Structure formats: C-alpha cells, structure tokens
C-alpha cells in the first residue's frame, strides 16, 4: 500500500512577551537621546493599567535571567488600591489620544479590510474589542490612570488626554495622491488631532529653515565657484606676468649682448687701424705687384716664385745696394 502522507501540523504560535519584558524594552528605547530630544509616538501600547505602571512608574525593573521563568505580578482586584507610586517624568507622555467608535462602524470596517492576517476574523475581533472596553472604562481605565499620575519632577506636569470619535471617518484611508499637484483629502478628525497636539517640539528644522538652508547652500556654491574662478584668473595673470617678465629679461639680455658685441667691434676697429695703415704702406703695394707678376708669368711653383720676387724687390735691400 502507498505510504500515508504525514498529517499537516499547525505551526505553534511563538510565545508572547510578558508585560515586564515589554516594559523593559520600551523603557530602554524611550530613554534614548532620540526619543528624549525629538519625542515619541506609542500606538496601541500600553493596553492596560498594569502595563502602564510597569512602563512609567519610577524604579528599575529587574531583567529576568536567561532561561528562567518569570512570574507575572497579579494586578490588584477591582476596588482594591495598591501602593501609589510616582512615574518617571522623562518617560511620561505629554498627550494621549483615545479613539472611539461605534461597534457597528468597527464591524463594517473589519469587513472592508482585505488583509490575510488570521486574527482579522469576527471572533478575535470581538475578543480584542471586549478587552479594549474593559481597560478603557471611565473609572479605573488606562486613560483615567494617566490623567491622575504624579511625576517625580520638581515641576508639576499633567498628561493631556482627549477622546476623538472616528465614526464619521472613511472606513478605509483614501489612496495616496498620484501627483505632487494633487491635494490629499482633508480628514477632519486628523485636523482636530493636529490642533490638540500643537506645534512640533523636536529639534528638526522647519520648512522655512530648510528653505533658508537650501538658499544658503546655493549661495555658498556660487561663492565657491566665484572663488575658484577668481583663483584661476589670478593663476593665469601670474603666469602671464611671469611670461612677460621672462621675455623682458631675455630681451634685456639680448640687448646687453648686442651692446657688448658692438663695443668689441668698435675696439677691434680701433685696434686694427694701425696694422691696416702699416700693411697698406709697407706690404700691400709690393705684394700686389708680386701677385701681378705671378699672374703674368704663371710659374710652375708660384709660391716659390713670389718669394723669390719679393726677395729681389725688397725696398730695404734695394736701398742698401744703392
């Protein structure tokens, strides 16, 4: 027989974090500089007064040992008041928004949700709705507890709690605009929430500051380009000045060399004048005659013939013989 396929086992749900573990994680995150400076938004937590006390009341929470089982503290019974503790001012919110709606509106909205999450079913929804109603009663609920807490700060600070009814809102949020020119539909409840929260108190820049910073960056870029162009122009001017200076030095050196050569030529002319006169008076005339004689006779050895001719026609020898 063919083997029987194994039965599909339903995956076990991961164990939920205990209220104390959640409080430890949230307290650590809310104590970070980003949340301390810019604020924070908690959505759907804490859900109960017990969770709120673990999160906001002063005092350190002991981290459970790894692998050890943590025992949950039992909340005080209805009508029984526990020890009143102050809350950590650095963790306490300034505003609390509580949204309410009719059961029919919430049920109709659940039917419109197209999520595949398993918990979006009528049974789980009714369970969560009953849980929310039980923890948001006018007396003893989480909102009344937040309104009555006392912080450990020197200045008294109260938590502002306001309730907003969303029965008039669309069942599903409208689609996002497809164009920058298209305006997002205005939600009256969202507008009321913004008015309740007021202006932002973080350290982020305002749109005016962003625009001013953008214009300043453009101005800086223009100034940087101007300085670069000015430096480039100065570099070109320096190079041109250096070139002109080199050319001037070269011309001056050429003029100086020309003047030196002119002086040398003049000195040479002055020095050769006596020699020229001597040659013209004593050598050139007799030498010219000898050369003419050589040209007319054309002897086989003209040099020897010229030397012999000069020796015979030496004026000094002729004077001695006379």
C-alpha positions as CSV (number, residue, x, y, z in Angstrom):
1,X,0.0,0.0,0.0
2,X,1.2,3.5,-0.7
3,X,2.6,5.3,2.3
4,X,0.3,7.5,4.2
5,X,1.2,11.2,3.8
6,X,2.1,12.8,7.1
7,X,-0.6,14.9,8.6
8,X,-0.1,18.7,8.3
9,X,0.7,20.0,11.7
10,X,-0.4,23.5,12.6
11,X,2.6,25.7,13.4
12,X,2.9,26.5,17.0
13,X,2.5,30.2,17.9
14,X,5.6,31.9,19.3
15,X,5.3,32.7,23.0
16,X,4.2,36.2,23.7
17,X,6.4,38.6,25.6
18,X,5.4,39.2,29.1
19,X,4.3,42.6,30.3
20,X,7.6,43.1,32.2
21,X,9.7,42.2,29.2
22,X,7.8,44.6,27.0
23,X,8.2,47.3,29.7
24,X,11.9,46.8,29.9
25,X,12.3,47.1,26.1
26,X,10.1,50.2,25.9
27,X,11.8,51.9,28.8
28,X,15.2,51.4,27.3
29,X,14.0,52.8,23.9
30,X,12.2,55.8,25.4
31,X,15.3,56.7,27.4
32,X,17.5,57.0,24.3
33,X,18.5,60.6,23.2
34,X,16.5,60.4,20.0
35,X,13.2,59.9,21.9
36,X,14.3,62.3,24.7
37,X,15.0,65.1,22.3
38,X,12.5,64.6,19.5
39,X,9.7,62.8,21.3
40,X,7.9,59.5,20.5
41,X,4.6,58.1,19.5
42,X,3.2,54.9,21.0
43,X,0.4,53.2,19.1
44,X,-1.7,50.6,20.9
45,X,0.7,50.3,23.9
46,X,0.3,50.2,26.8
47,X,-3.1,48.5,26.7
48,X,-3.7,48.0,30.4
49,X,-3.1,49.9,33.6
50,X,-0.7,47.2,34.7
51,X,1.4,47.7,31.5
52,X,1.3,51.4,32.0
53,X,2.5,51.1,35.6
54,X,5.4,48.8,34.6
55,X,6.3,51.3,31.8
56,X,6.0,54.6,33.5
57,X,6.4,54.2,37.3
58,X,9.7,55.1,38.8
59,X,12.2,52.5,39.8
60,X,14.3,50.0,37.9
61,X,12.9,46.7,36.5
62,X,14.9,43.6,37.1
63,X,15.9,41.8,33.9
64,X,14.9,38.2,34.2
65,X,17.7,35.6,33.9
66,X,18.1,33.9,30.6
67,X,16.1,30.6,30.5
68,X,14.3,31.4,33.8
69,X,10.6,31.6,34.0
70,X,9.2,35.0,35.0
71,X,6.3,35.2,37.3
72,X,3.7,37.8,36.3
73,X,2.5,40.1,39.1
74,X,-1.2,39.8,39.7
75,X,-3.0,43.1,39.1
76,X,-4.9,44.4,42.2
77,X,-8.5,43.4,42.3
78,X,-11.3,45.8,41.4
79,X,-11.9,48.2,44.3
80,X,-8.5,47.4,45.8
81,X,-5.9,50.2,45.6
82,X,-2.3,49.3,45.5
83,X,0.7,51.4,46.5
84,X,0.7,54.8,44.8
85,X,4.0,55.4,43.0
86,X,5.3,58.4,41.1
87,X,6.0,58.0,37.5
88,X,9.3,58.8,35.6
89,X,8.9,62.3,34.2
90,X,11.4,61.5,31.4
91,X,9.1,58.7,30.2
92,X,5.7,60.2,30.7
93,X,3.9,61.4,27.5
94,X,2.6,64.9,27.1
95,X,-0.5,64.0,25.1
96,X,-2.7,60.9,25.0
97,X,-5.2,60.4,22.1
98,X,-8.0,57.9,22.7
99,X,-10.0,57.0,19.6
100,X,-13.6,55.7,20.0
101,X,-16.2,54.4,17.5
102,X,-19.5,52.5,17.4
103,X,-19.3,48.7,17.3
104,X,-21.3,48.8,14.0
105,X,-18.7,51.1,12.4
106,X,-15.8,48.9,13.6
107,X,-17.5,45.7,12.4
108,X,-18.2,47.2,9.0
109,X,-14.6,48.4,8.7
110,X,-13.4,44.9,9.6
111,X,-15.4,43.5,6.7
112,X,-13.7,46.0,4.3
113,X,-10.1,45.1,5.3
114,X,-8.6,42.8,2.8
115,X,-5.7,41.6,5.0
116,X,-4.9,37.9,5.1
117,X,-3.9,38.1,8.8
118,X,-5.5,35.2,10.7
119,X,-6.5,37.5,13.6
120,X,-8.8,39.6,11.4
121,X,-11.8,37.4,12.0
122,X,-15.1,38.2,13.9
123,X,-14.2,36.0,16.9
124,X,-10.7,37.5,17.5
125,X,-12.0,41.0,16.7
126,X,-14.8,40.7,19.3
127,X,-12.3,39.4,21.9
128,X,-10.0,42.4,21.3
129,X,-12.9,44.8,21.4
130,X,-14.1,43.4,24.7
131,X,-10.6,43.6,26.1
132,X,-10.3,47.3,25.0
133,X,-13.6,48.2,26.6
134,X,-12.7,46.5,29.8
135,X,-9.4,48.6,30.1
136,X,-10.8,51.9,29.0
137,X,-13.6,52.4,31.5
138,X,-14.1,55.9,32.7
139,X,-13.2,54.8,36.2
140,X,-10.1,52.6,36.6
141,X,-9.2,52.5,33.0
142,X,-5.9,53.4,31.5
143,X,-6.9,56.9,30.4
144,X,-8.1,57.8,33.9
145,X,-4.9,56.4,35.3
146,X,-2.8,58.5,33.0
147,X,-4.7,61.7,33.9
148,X,-4.2,61.0,37.6
149,X,-0.5,60.1,37.8
150,X,2.1,62.3,39.6
151,X,5.5,62.6,38.0
152,X,8.8,62.7,40.0
153,X,9.8,66.0,38.5
154,X,10.0,69.2,40.6
155,X,7.5,71.0,38.3
156,X,4.0,69.5,38.2
157,X,3.2,68.2,34.8
158,X,-0.1,66.8,33.7
159,X,-0.9,64.4,30.9
160,X,-3.5,65.8,28.5
161,X,-5.9,63.1,27.4
162,X,-8.6,63.7,24.7
163,X,-11.1,61.4,23.1
164,X,-11.8,61.6,19.4
165,X,-14.8,59.8,17.8
166,X,-14.0,58.4,14.3
167,X,-17.5,57.3,13.3
168,X,-17.5,60.0,10.5
169,X,-14.2,58.9,9.0
170,X,-13.9,56.8,5.9
171,X,-13.9,53.0,6.5
172,X,-10.5,52.8,4.7
173,X,-7.9,55.5,4.2
174,X,-8.1,57.2,0.8
175,X,-5.4,56.3,-1.8
176,X,-2.2,58.4,-1.8
177,X,-2.0,61.3,-4.3
178,X,-0.5,60.3,-7.7
179,X,0.7,63.8,-8.5
180,X,2.5,66.5,-6.5
181,X,-0.2,68.9,-7.6
182,X,-3.0,66.7,-6.3
183,X,-4.1,67.6,-2.8
184,X,-4.6,64.9,-0.1
185,X,-8.3,64.7,1.1
186,X,-8.6,66.5,4.4
187,X,-9.6,64.4,7.4
188,X,-11.5,66.4,10.0
189,X,-10.5,64.1,12.9
190,X,-6.9,64.2,11.8
191,X,-7.1,68.0,11.7
192,X,-8.5,68.1,15.3
193,X,-5.7,65.7,16.4
194,X,-3.1,68.1,15.0
195,X,-4.7,71.0,16.7
196,X,-4.7,69.1,20.0
197,X,-1.0,68.1,19.7
198,X,0.0,71.6,18.7
199,X,3.3,72.7,17.0
200,X,6.1,70.2,16.9
201,X,8.6,70.5,19.8
202,X,11.5,68.5,18.3
203,X,14.8,69.9,17.1
204,X,14.1,69.3,13.4
205,X,14.2,72.2,11.0
206,X,11.1,74.0,10.0
207,X,10.2,74.3,6.2
208,X,11.3,77.9,6.4
209,X,14.6,76.9,7.9
210,X,15.0,74.1,5.3
211,X,14.4,76.7,2.5
212,X,16.8,79.1,4.1
213,X,19.4,76.4,4.4
214,X,18.9,75.5,0.8
215,X,19.3,79.1,-0.3
216,X,22.4,79.4,1.8
217,X,23.9,76.3,0.3
218,X,23.2,77.7,-3.2
219,X,24.8,81.0,-2.1
220,X,27.8,79.0,-0.8
221,X,28.1,77.1,-4.0
222,X,28.1,80.4,-6.0
223,X,30.7,81.9,-3.7
224,X,32.8,78.7,-4.0
225,X,32.6,78.9,-7.8
226,X,33.4,82.6,-7.7
227,X,36.5,81.9,-5.6
228,X,37.6,79.1,-7.9
229,X,37.2,81.3,-10.9
230,X,39.0,84.1,-9.2
231,X,41.8,81.9,-8.2
232,X,42.0,80.5,-11.7
233,X,42.1,84.1,-13.1
234,X,44.8,85.1,-10.7
235,X,46.8,82.0,-11.7
236,X,46.5,82.9,-15.4
237,X,47.5,86.5,-14.6
238,X,50.5,85.3,-12.6
239,X,51.6,83.0,-15.4
240,X,51.2,85.9,-18.0
241,X,53.2,88.2,-15.7
242,X,55.9,85.6,-15.3
243,X,56.0,85.1,-19.1
244,X,56.3,88.8,-19.7
245,X,59.0,89.0,-17.1
246,X,60.9,86.2,-18.7
247,X,60.5,87.8,-22.1
248,X,61.7,91.2,-20.7
249,X,64.7,89.6,-19.1
250,X,65.5,87.8,-22.4
251,X,65.2,91.0,-24.4
252,X,67.4,92.9,-21.9
253,X,70.0,90.1,-22.0
254,X,69.9,90.1,-25.8
255,X,70.3,93.9,-25.8
256,X,73.2,93.7,-23.4
257,X,74.9,91.1,-25.5
258,X,74.4,93.2,-28.6
259,X,75.9,96.2,-26.9
260,X,78.9,94.1,-25.8
261,X,79.4,92.8,-29.3
262,X,79.1,96.4,-30.7
263,X,81.8,97.6,-28.2
264,X,84.0,94.7,-29.2
265,X,83.6,95.5,-32.9
266,X,84.4,99.2,-32.2
267,X,87.5,98.2,-30.1
268,X,88.6,95.8,-32.9
269,X,88.2,98.6,-35.5
270,X,90.3,100.9,-33.3
271,X,93.0,98.2,-32.7
272,X,93.3,97.2,-36.4
273,X,93.6,100.7,-37.7
274,X,97.5,101.0,-37.1
275,X,98.0,97.5,-38.5
276,X,95.9,98.3,-41.6
277,X,97.9,101.5,-42.1
278,X,101.2,99.6,-41.7
279,X,100.1,97.0,-44.2
280,X,98.8,99.5,-46.7
281,X,102.0,101.4,-46.6
282,X,104.6,98.7,-46.4
283,X,103.2,95.3,-47.5
284,X,100.2,95.7,-49.8
285,X,101.8,97.7,-52.6
286,X,104.8,95.4,-53.1
287,X,102.7,92.3,-52.5
288,X,100.2,93.5,-55.1
289,X,103.0,93.9,-57.6
290,X,104.4,90.5,-56.9
291,X,100.9,88.9,-57.4
292,X,100.5,90.7,-60.7
293,X,103.9,89.4,-61.7
294,X,102.9,85.8,-60.7
295,X,99.7,86.1,-62.7
296,X,101.6,87.3,-65.8
297,X,104.4,84.7,-65.7
298,X,102.4,81.8,-64.3
299,X,105.4,79.8,-63.0
300,X,105.2,76.1,-62.0
301,X,105.8,77.0,-58.4
302,X,104.0,80.3,-57.8
303,X,104.8,80.4,-54.1
304,X,108.5,80.0,-54.5
305,X,108.4,82.4,-57.5
306,X,106.6,85.0,-55.4
307,X,109.0,84.6,-52.5
308,X,112.0,85.0,-54.9
309,X,110.4,88.0,-56.5
310,X,109.7,89.7,-53.1
311,X,113.3,89.0,-52.1
312,X,114.7,90.6,-55.2
313,X,112.3,93.6,-55.0
314,X,112.7,94.2,-51.2
315,X,113.0,98.0,-50.8
316,X,115.4,97.7,-48.0
317,X,117.8,95.6,-50.0
318,X,117.4,97.9,-52.9
319,X,118.4,100.9,-50.7
320,X,121.5,99.1,-49.3
321,X,122.7,98.1,-52.8
322,X,122.2,101.7,-53.9
